[in-house]
């Protein structure tokens, strides 16, 4: 039975949480460690909203890189693994 979610989407969801946490931390530091601290109560909702939205495309971009690294590691451990796969990974279209 096929799962309705692609591997890239599943990986992106897991990565999204980490990316969002790091982006939020960077945003909080940017607000609190600069002269913007005087209006921090006003800016914090914007930091939260911005990191929630900006983390999704970033996680989607990182997901195939994580999968490729994992595939390279597995192929290095077992050179005969994946002999029936396309030469450039699962997403090769040429």
MOPAC internal coordinates of N, CA, C and O (Angstrom, degrees):
PM7 1SCF
backbone

  N    0.0000 0     0.00 0     0.00 0    0    0    0
  C    1.4471 1     0.00 0     0.00 0    1    0    0
  C    1.5264 1   109.77 1     0.00 0    2    1    0
  O    1.2310 1   121.14 1   -47.97 1    3    2    1
  N    1.3133 1   115.42 1   132.03 1    3    2    1
  C    1.4500 1   120.81 1  -179.16 1    5    3    2
  C    1.5245 1   110.41 1   -80.13 1    6    5    3
  O    1.2310 1   121.06 1   -39.69 1    7    6    5
  N    1.3035 1   115.58 1   140.31 1    7    6    5
  C    1.4593 1   120.36 1   174.03 1    9    7    6
  C    1.5248 1   108.16 1   -82.67 1   10    9    7
  O    1.2310 1   119.36 1   -38.30 1   11   10    9
  N    1.3052 1   118.82 1   141.70 1   11   10    9
  C    1.4580 1   120.63 1  -177.71 1   13   11   10
  C    1.5311 1   113.67 1   -71.75 1   14   13   11
  O    1.2310 1   119.71 1   167.94 1   15   14   13
  N    1.3231 1   118.17 1   -12.06 1   15   14   13
  C    1.4447 1   121.79 1  -177.50 1   17   15   14
  C    1.5246 1   110.07 1  -108.07 1   18   17   15
  O    1.2310 1   120.31 1   -44.33 1   19   18   17
  N    1.3294 1   117.02 1   135.67 1   19   18   17
  C    1.4557 1   120.55 1   177.68 1   21   19   18
  C    1.5266 1   110.29 1   -73.32 1   22   21   19
  O    1.2310 1   121.20 1   -18.46 1   23   22   21
  N    1.3161 1   115.32 1   161.54 1   23   22   21
  C    1.4707 1   119.36 1   177.67 1   25   23   22
  C    1.5219 1   110.69 1   -63.34 1   26   25   23
  O    1.2310 1   120.94 1   142.11 1   27   26   25
  N    1.3303 1   115.81 1   -37.89 1   27   26   25
  C    1.4672 1   118.89 1   179.74 1   29   27   26
  C    1.5238 1   110.34 1   -62.05 1   30   29   27
  O    1.2310 1   120.22 1   138.56 1   31   30   29
  N    1.3211 1   117.18 1   -41.44 1   31   30   29
  C    1.4697 1   120.10 1   179.95 1   33   31   30
  C    1.5249 1   110.78 1   -65.95 1   34   33   31
  O    1.2310 1   120.13 1   138.81 1   35   34   33
  N    1.3233 1   117.36 1   -41.19 1   35   34   33
  C    1.4618 1   120.19 1   179.44 1   37   35   34
  C    1.5240 1   111.13 1   -64.01 1   38   37   35
  O    1.2310 1   120.63 1   136.42 1   39   38   37
  N    1.3267 1   116.40 1   -43.58 1   39   38   37
  C    1.4620 1   120.43 1   178.13 1   41   39   38
  C    1.5274 1   110.13 1   -65.36 1   42   41   39
  O    1.2310 1   120.47 1   138.58 1   43   42   41
  N    1.3266 1   116.71 1   -41.42 1   43   42   41
  C    1.4667 1   120.73 1  -179.61 1   45   43   42
  C    1.5204 1   111.51 1   -62.39 1   46   45   43
  O    1.2310 1   120.11 1   142.95 1   47   46   45
  N    1.3295 1   117.40 1   -37.05 1   47   46   45
  C    1.4616 1   120.08 1   178.62 1   49   47   46
  C    1.5263 1   110.57 1   -64.41 1   50   49   47
  O    1.2310 1   120.61 1   137.34 1   51   50   49
  N    1.3206 1   116.44 1   -42.66 1   51   50   49
  C    1.4666 1   119.49 1   178.61 1   53   51   50
  C    1.5317 1   111.41 1   -66.38 1   54   53   51
  O    1.2310 1   120.83 1   138.57 1   55   54   53
  N    1.3267 1   116.01 1   -41.43 1   55   54   53
  C    1.4623 1   120.36 1  -179.35 1   57   55   54
  C    1.5258 1   110.67 1   -69.90 1   58   57   55
  O    1.2310 1   120.39 1   147.24 1   59   58   57
  N    1.3375 1   116.86 1   -32.76 1   59   58   57
  C    1.4630 1   121.57 1  -178.38 1   61   59   58
  C    1.5202 1   111.24 1   -54.31 1   62   61   59
  O    1.2310 1   120.69 1   136.95 1   63   62   61
  N    1.3216 1   116.29 1   -43.05 1   63   62   61
  C    1.4636 1   119.17 1  -177.78 1   65   63   62
  C    1.5242 1   111.69 1   -62.85 1   66   65   63
  O    1.2310 1   120.56 1   139.94 1   67   66   65
  N    1.3176 1   116.54 1   -40.06 1   67   66   65
  C    1.4669 1   120.32 1   179.87 1   69   67   66
  C    1.5250 1   111.34 1   -71.93 1   70   69   67
  O    1.2310 1   120.62 1   137.12 1   71   70   69
  N    1.3283 1   116.42 1   -42.88 1   71   70   69
  C    1.4629 1   120.49 1   179.44 1   73   71   70
  C    1.5286 1   110.05 1   -62.64 1   74   73   71
  O    1.2310 1   120.69 1   137.71 1   75   74   73
  N    1.3099 1   116.29 1   -42.29 1   75   74   73
  C    1.4619 1   120.55 1  -179.56 1   77   75   74
  C    1.5259 1   110.62 1   -63.80 1   78   77   75
  O    1.2310 1   120.34 1   140.17 1   79   78   77
  N    1.3141 1   116.95 1   -39.83 1   79   78   77
  C    1.4686 1   120.33 1   179.27 1   81   79   78
  C    1.5284 1   111.13 1   -64.16 1   82   81   79
  O    1.2310 1   120.47 1   135.85 1   83   82   81
  N    1.3207 1   116.71 1   -44.15 1   83   82   81
  C    1.4725 1   120.30 1   179.88 1   85   83   82
  C    1.5262 1   110.25 1   -67.04 1   86   85   83
  O    1.2310 1   120.21 1   136.46 1   87   86   85
  N    1.3203 1   117.19 1   -43.54 1   87   86   85
  C    1.4695 1   120.24 1   179.41 1   89   87   86
  C    1.5269 1   110.90 1   -63.91 1   90   89   87
  O    1.2310 1   120.18 1   139.55 1   91   90   89
  N    1.3256 1   117.25 1   -40.45 1   91   90   89
  C    1.4557 1   120.50 1   177.95 1   93   91   90
  C    1.5288 1   110.52 1   -63.06 1   94   93   91
  O    1.2310 1   120.36 1   136.26 1   95   94   93
  N    1.3274 1   116.91 1   -43.74 1   95   94   93
  C    1.4649 1   120.52 1   177.78 1   97   95   94
  C    1.5113 1   112.06 1   -60.36 1   98   97   95
  O    1.2310 1   120.74 1   137.83 1   99   98   97
  N    1.3353 1   116.19 1   -42.17 1   99   98   97
  C    1.4669 1   119.71 1   177.94 1  101   99   98
  C    1.5234 1   110.60 1   -64.94 1  102  101   99
  O    1.2310 1   120.34 1   140.08 1  103  102  101
  N    1.3248 1   116.95 1   -39.92 1  103  102  101
  C    1.4571 1   120.18 1   178.11 1  105  103  102
  C    1.5122 1   112.92 1   -65.22 1  106  105  103
  O    1.2310 1   120.61 1   139.24 1  107  106  105
  N    1.3205 1   116.43 1   -40.76 1  107  106  105
  C    1.4675 1   120.30 1   178.72 1  109  107  106
  C    1.5243 1   110.41 1   -64.47 1  110  109  107
  O    1.2310 1   120.40 1   136.72 1  111  110  109
  N    1.3210 1   116.84 1   -43.28 1  111  110  109
  C    1.4653 1   120.19 1   178.09 1  113  111  110
  C    1.5261 1   110.35 1   -62.77 1  114  113  111
  O    1.2310 1   120.81 1   138.32 1  115  114  113
  N    1.3370 1   116.06 1   -41.68 1  115  114  113
  C    1.4616 1   119.75 1   179.15 1  117  115  114
  C    1.5251 1   111.24 1   -60.93 1  118  117  115
  O    1.2310 1   120.36 1   139.30 1  119  118  117
  N    1.3003 1   116.92 1   -40.70 1  119  118  117
  C    1.4714 1   120.22 1  -179.13 1  121  119  118
  C    1.5265 1   111.25 1   -74.61 1  122  121  119
  O    1.2310 1   119.90 1   133.97 1  123  122  121
  N    1.3191 1   117.79 1   -46.03 1  123  122  121
  C    1.4666 1   120.23 1  -171.79 1  125  123  122
  C    1.5285 1   114.66 1   -82.80 1  126  125  123
  O    1.2310 1   119.92 1   158.15 1  127  126  125
  N    1.3166 1   117.76 1   -21.85 1  127  126  125
  C    1.4677 1   119.88 1  -176.79 1  129  127  126
  C    1.5235 1   112.49 1   -99.80 1  130  129  127
  O    1.2310 1   120.11 1  -169.05 1  131  130  129
  N    1.2887 1   117.39 1    10.95 1  131  130  129
  C    1.4628 1   121.58 1   179.61 1  133  131  130
  C    1.5287 1   108.24 1  -126.02 1  134  133  131
  O    1.2310 1   120.32 1    -3.22 1  135  134  133
  N    1.3066 1   117.00 1   176.78 1  135  134  133
  C    1.4663 1   119.15 1   176.68 1  137  135  134
  C    1.5319 1   113.84 1   -61.81 1  138  137  135
  O    1.2310 1   120.10 1   170.78 1  139  138  137
  N    1.3275 1   117.42 1    -9.22 1  139  138  137
  C    1.4630 1   120.64 1   176.56 1  141  139  138
  C    1.5260 1   112.41 1   -69.17 1  142  141  139
  O    1.2310 1   120.05 1   171.37 1  143  142  141
  N    1.3143 1   117.50 1    -8.63 1  143  142  141
  C    1.4642 1   121.68 1  -178.45 1  145  143  142
  C    1.5257 1   112.19 1   -59.92 1  146  145  143
  O    1.2310 1   120.44 1   154.21 1  147  146  145
  N    1.3191 1   116.76 1   -25.79 1  147  146  145
  C    1.4625 1   119.10 1  -179.65 1  149  147  146
  C    1.5327 1   112.03 1   -68.39 1  150  149  147
  O    1.2310 1   120.11 1   157.31 1  151  150  149
  N    1.3217 1   117.39 1   -22.69 1  151  150  149
  C    1.4689 1   121.01 1   177.69 1  153  151  150
  C    1.5304 1   110.76 1  -117.95 1  154  153  151
  O    1.2310 1   120.74 1  -150.89 1  155  154  153
  N    1.3228 1   116.19 1    29.11 1  155  154  153
  C    1.4667 1   121.20 1  -176.19 1  157  155  154
  C    1.5177 1   112.70 1   -60.43 1  158  157  155
  O    1.2310 1   119.79 1   141.64 1  159  158  157
  N    1.3161 1   118.00 1   -38.36 1  159  158  157
  C    1.4713 1   120.20 1  -178.91 1  161  159  158
  C    1.5280 1   111.23 1   -63.71 1  162  161  159
  O    1.2310 1   120.23 1   151.03 1  163  162  161
  N    1.2961 1   117.17 1   -28.97 1  163  162  161
  C    1.4623 1   121.23 1   177.57 1  165  163  162
  C    1.5221 1   110.94 1   -80.38 1  166  165  163
  O    1.2310 1   120.22 1   142.17 1  167  166  165
  N    1.3253 1   117.19 1   -37.83 1  167  166  165
  C    1.4594 1   121.03 1  -174.28 1  169  167  166
  C    1.5222 1   114.14 1   -80.82 1  170  169  167
  O    1.2310 1   119.49 1   153.60 1  171  170  169
  N    1.3255 1   118.59 1   -26.40 1  171  170  169
  C    1.4667 1   120.26 1  -174.43 1  173  171  170
  C    1.5325 1   113.89 1   -58.91 1  174  173  171
  O    1.2310 1   118.28 1   138.91 1  175  174  173
  N    1.3310 1   120.88 1   -41.09 1  175  174  173
  C    1.4714 1   118.15 1   176.10 1  177  175  174
  C    1.5305 1   112.63 1   -60.72 1  178  177  175
  O    1.2310 1   120.75 1   145.96 1  179  178  177
  N    1.3313 1   116.17 1   -34.04 1  179  178  177
  C    1.4645 1   119.53 1   177.12 1  181  179  178
  C    1.5237 1   111.36 1   -69.03 1  182  181  179
  O    1.2310 1   120.38 1   142.67 1  183  182  181
  N    1.3123 1   116.87 1   -37.33 1  183  182  181
  C    1.4704 1   120.54 1   176.50 1  185  183  182
  C    1.5252 1   109.85 1   -62.49 1  186  185  183
  O    1.2310 1   120.55 1   135.03 1  187  186  185
  N    1.3197 1   116.55 1   -44.97 1  187  186  185
  C    1.4671 1   120.59 1   179.77 1  189  187  186
  C    1.5212 1   110.42 1   -61.90 1  190  189  187
  O    1.2310 1   119.99 1   131.22 1  191  190  189
  N    1.3238 1   117.63 1   -48.78 1  191  190  189
  C    1.4684 1   121.04 1  -178.22 1  193  191  190
  C    1.5261 1   111.79 1   -64.36 1  194  193  191
  O    1.2310 1   120.53 1   138.39 1  195  194  193
  N    1.3113 1   116.60 1   -41.61 1  195  194  193
  C    1.4604 1   120.78 1  -179.71 1  197  195  194
  C    1.5269 1   111.51 1   -63.89 1  198  197  195
  O    1.2310 1   120.38 1   136.05 1  199  198  197
  N    1.3182 1   116.88 1   -43.95 1  199  198  197
  C    1.4648 1   118.87 1  -178.87 1  201  199  198
  C    1.5270 1   111.43 1   -70.87 1  202  201  199
  O    1.2310 1   119.98 1   145.86 1  203  202  201
  N    1.3314 1   117.64 1   -34.14 1  203  202  201
  C    1.4641 1   119.81 1   176.29 1  205  203  202
  C    1.5245 1   111.24 1   -61.36 1  206  205  203
  O    1.2310 1   120.65 1   138.17 1  207  206  205
  N    1.3273 1   116.36 1   -41.83 1  207  206  205
  C    1.4640 1   120.85 1  -177.11 1  209  207  206
  C    1.5301 1   111.52 1   -79.36 1  210  209  207
  O    1.2310 1   119.95 1   136.02 1  211  210  209
  N    1.3170 1   117.69 1   -43.98 1  211  210  209
  C    1.4667 1   121.15 1  -174.70 1  213  211  210
  C    1.5250 1   112.93 1   -72.50 1  214  213  211
  O    1.2310 1   119.72 1   157.83 1  215  214  213
  N    1.3144 1   118.13 1   -22.17 1  215  214  213
  C    1.4649 1   120.34 1  -177.77 1  217  215  214
  C    1.5242 1   112.95 1   -73.89 1  218  217  215
  O    1.2310 1   119.73 1   152.77 1  219  218  217
  N    1.3119 1   118.13 1   -27.23 1  219  218  217
  C    1.4649 1   120.90 1  -177.55 1  221  219  218
  C    1.5338 1   112.52 1   -63.35 1  222  221  219
  O    1.2310 1   118.75 1   126.93 1  223  222  221
  N    1.3378 1   119.99 1   -53.07 1  223  222  221
  C    1.4655 1   118.18 1   178.55 1  225  223  222
  C    1.5256 1   113.30 1   -64.96 1  226  225  223
  O    1.2310 1   120.99 1   146.80 1  227  226  225
  N    1.3170 1   115.70 1   -33.20 1  227  226  225
  C    1.4660 1   119.28 1   178.50 1  229  227  226
  C    1.5271 1   110.71 1   -65.47 1  230  229  227
  O    1.2310 1   119.91 1   136.65 1  231  230  229
  N    1.3148 1   117.78 1   -43.35 1  231  230  229
  C    1.4695 1   121.16 1   177.64 1  233  231  230
  C    1.5255 1   110.61 1   -65.11 1  234  233  231
  O    1.2310 1   120.05 1   141.11 1  235  234  233
  N    1.3216 1   117.50 1   -38.89 1  235  234  233
  C    1.4713 1   121.26 1   178.43 1  237  235  234
  C    1.5287 1   110.38 1   -63.23 1  238  237  235
  O    1.2310 1   120.19 1   144.78 1  239  238  237
  N    1.3365 1   117.24 1   -35.22 1  239  238  237
  C    1.4644 1   121.46 1   178.96 1  241  239  238
  C    1.5363 1   111.22 1   -73.84 1  242  241  239
  O    1.2310 1   119.55 1   144.90 1  243  242  241
  N    1.3132 1   118.46 1   -35.10 1  243  242  241
  C    1.4689 1   122.73 1  -177.56 1  245  243  242
  C    1.5278 1   111.88 1   -76.83 1  246  245  243
  O    1.2310 1   119.20 1   149.32 1  247  246  245
  N    1.3282 1   119.13 1   -30.68 1  247  246  245
  C    1.4693 1   123.02 1  -172.75 1  249  247  246
  C    1.5302 1   114.07 1   -53.80 1  250  249  247
  O    1.2310 1   118.29 1   131.35 1  251  250  249
  N    1.3417 1   120.87 1   -48.65 1  251  250  249
  C    1.4728 1   118.29 1   179.55 1  253  251  250
  C    1.5250 1   113.35 1   -66.43 1  254  253  251
  O    1.2310 1   120.55 1   151.69 1  255  254  253
  N    1.3248 1   116.56 1   -28.31 1  255  254  253
  C    1.4650 1   119.47 1   178.17 1  257  255  254
  C    1.5247 1   110.68 1   -66.48 1  258  257  255
  O    1.2310 1   120.71 1   140.26 1  259  258  257
  N    1.3190 1   116.25 1   -39.74 1  259  258  257
  C    1.4701 1   121.15 1   178.51 1  261  259  258
  C    1.5248 1   109.61 1   -66.42 1  262  261  259
  O    1.2310 1   120.58 1   136.84 1  263  262  261
  N    1.3289 1   116.49 1   -43.16 1  263  262  261
  C    1.4607 1   119.95 1  -179.79 1  265  263  262
  C    1.5267 1   111.10 1   -65.67 1  266  265  263
  O    1.2310 1   119.77 1   139.49 1  267  266  265
  N    1.3179 1   118.04 1   -40.51 1  267  266  265
  C    1.4610 1   121.15 1   179.36 1  269  267  266
  C    1.5274 1   110.65 1   -62.93 1  270  269  267
  O    1.2310 1   120.53 1   139.69 1  271  270  269
  N    1.3205 1   116.59 1   -40.31 1  271  270  269
  C    1.4614 1   120.22 1   178.59 1  273  271  270
  C    1.5300 1   110.26 1   -63.16 1  274  273  271
  O    1.2310 1   120.81 1   137.50 1  275  274  273
  N    1.3181 1   116.05 1   -42.50 1  275  274  273
  C    1.4661 1   120.76 1   178.37 1  277  275  274
  C    1.5313 1   110.81 1   -63.44 1  278  277  275
  O    1.2310 1   120.17 1   136.95 1  279  278  277
  N    1.3204 1   117.29 1   -43.05 1  279  278  277
  C    1.4669 1   121.01 1   179.66 1  281  279  278
  C    1.5343 1   110.79 1   -63.80 1  282  281  279
  O    1.2310 1   120.03 1   138.42 1  283  282  281
  N    1.3260 1   117.55 1   -41.58 1  283  282  281
  C    1.4739 1   120.33 1   178.05 1  285  283  282
  C    1.5181 1   111.06 1   -61.69 1  286  285  283
  O    1.2310 1   120.72 1   139.39 1  287  286  285
  N    1.3304 1   116.23 1   -40.61 1  287  286  285
  C    1.4651 1   120.35 1   179.62 1  289  287  286
  C    1.5257 1   110.31 1   -64.25 1  290  289  287
  O    1.2310 1   120.00 1   135.10 1  291  290  289
  N    1.3321 1   117.61 1   -44.90 1  291  290  289
  C    1.4587 1   120.66 1   179.51 1  293  291  290
  C    1.5211 1   111.50 1   -65.59 1  294  293  291
  O    1.2310 1   119.88 1   140.05 1  295  294  293
  N    1.3128 1   117.83 1   -39.95 1  295  294  293
  C    1.4653 1   121.04 1   179.44 1  297  295  294
  C    1.5206 1   111.44 1   -68.29 1  298  297  295
  O    1.2310 1   119.72 1   149.78 1  299  298  297
  N    1.3251 1   118.13 1   -30.22 1  299  298  297
  C    1.4629 1   120.54 1   177.05 1  301  299  298
  C    1.5223 1   110.95 1   -70.88 1  302  301  299
  O    1.2310 1   120.53 1   146.23 1  303  302  301
  N    1.3340 1   116.59 1   -33.77 1  303  302  301
  C    1.4583 1   120.26 1   179.85 1  305  303  302
  C    1.5242 1   111.38 1   -73.03 1  306  305  303
  O    1.2310 1   120.05 1   144.10 1  307  306  305
  N    1.3292 1   117.52 1   -35.90 1  307  306  305
  C    1.4637 1   122.40 1  -178.40 1  309  307  306
  C    1.5216 1   108.40 1  -135.21 1  310  309  307
  O    1.2310 1   119.98 1   -84.90 1  311  310  309
  N    1.3502 1   117.65 1    95.10 1  311  310  309
  C    1.4679 1   120.71 1  -176.28 1  313  311  310
  C    1.5308 1   113.87 1   -60.39 1  314  313  311
  O    1.2310 1   119.55 1   154.94 1  315  314  313
  N    1.3240 1   118.47 1   -25.06 1  315  314  313
  C    1.4596 1   120.33 1  -179.61 1  317  315  314
  C    1.5220 1   112.64 1   -85.05 1  318  317  315
  O    1.2310 1   120.48 1   173.40 1  319  318  317
  N    1.3079 1   116.68 1    -6.60 1  319  318  317
  C    1.4613 1   120.90 1  -179.85 1  321  319  318
  C    1.5218 1   109.89 1   -69.39 1  322  321  319
  O    1.2310 1   121.14 1   -42.68 1  323  322  321
  N    1.2843 1   115.42 1   137.32 1  323  322  321
  C    1.4535 1   119.95 1   175.14 1  325  323  322
  C    1.5046 1   114.83 1    74.70 1  326  325  323
  O    1.2310 1   119.41 1  -156.26 1  327  326  325
  N    1.3422 1   118.72 1    23.74 1  327  326  325
  C    1.4596 1   119.66 1  -179.52 1  329  327  326
  C    1.5190 1   112.09 1   -66.10 1  330  329  327
  O    1.2310 1   119.94 1   161.50 1  331  330  329
  N    1.3140 1   117.72 1   -18.50 1  331  330  329
  C    1.4599 1   121.05 1   178.48 1  333  331  330
  C    1.5267 1   112.25 1   -93.53 1  334  333  331
  O    1.2310 1   120.09 1  -175.05 1  335  334  333
  N    1.3295 1   117.44 1     4.95 1  335  334  333
  C    1.4584 1   121.40 1  -179.45 1  337  335  334
  C    1.5282 1   109.75 1   -90.75 1  338  337  335
  O    1.2310 1   120.04 1   -21.84 1  339  338  337
  N    1.3276 1   117.54 1   158.16 1  339  338  337
  C    1.4605 1   121.03 1   176.40 1  341  339  338
  C    1.5209 1   110.90 1   -59.10 1  342  341  339
  O    1.2310 1   119.51 1   -24.65 1  343  342  341
  N    1.3412 1   118.54 1   155.35 1  343  342  341
  C    1.4582 1   121.27 1  -174.44 1  345  343  342
  C    1.5202 1   114.86 1   -64.43 1  346  345  343
  O    1.2310 1   119.28 1   156.72 1  347  346  345
  N    1.3177 1   118.99 1   -23.28 1  347  346  345
  C    1.4592 1   120.26 1  -177.74 1  349  347  346
  C    1.5141 1   111.96 1  -118.17 1  350  349  347
  O    1.2310 1   119.27 1  -145.83 1  351  350  349
  N    1.2839 1   118.99 1    34.17 1  351  350  349
  C    1.4507 1   122.14 1   176.57 1  353  351  350
  C    1.5151 1   112.82 1    95.50 1  354  353  351
  O    1.2310 1   121.07 1     5.48 1  355  354  353
  N    1.2918 1   115.55 1  -174.52 1  355  354  353
  C    1.4537 1   121.76 1  -173.34 1  357  355  354
  C    1.5258 1   113.28 1   -73.02 1  358  357  355
  O    1.2310 1   119.60 1   155.68 1  359  358  357
  N    1.3108 1   118.36 1   -24.32 1  359  358  357
  C    1.4470 1   120.98 1  -173.25 1  361  359  358
  C    1.5268 1   112.75 1  -101.03 1  362  361  359
  O    1.2310 1   119.33 1  -166.61 1  363  362  361
  N    1.3163 1   118.88 1    13.39 1  363  362  361
  C    1.4561 1   122.13 1  -179.38 1  365  363  362
  C    1.5249 1   109.02 1   -70.82 1  366  365  363
  O    1.2310 1   120.57 1   -53.06 1  367  366  365
  N    1.3233 1   116.51 1   126.94 1  367  366  365
  C    1.4673 1   120.29 1  -177.04 1  369  367  366
  C    1.5129 1   112.57 1  -112.73 1  370  369  367
  O    1.2310 1   119.08 1   174.19 1  371  370  369
  N    1.3217 1   119.35 1    -5.81 1  371  370  369
  C    1.4612 1   120.84 1  -174.28 1  373  371  370
  C    1.4182 1   113.05 1   -93.53 1  374  373  371
  O    1.2310 1   120.10 1   180.00 1  375  374  373

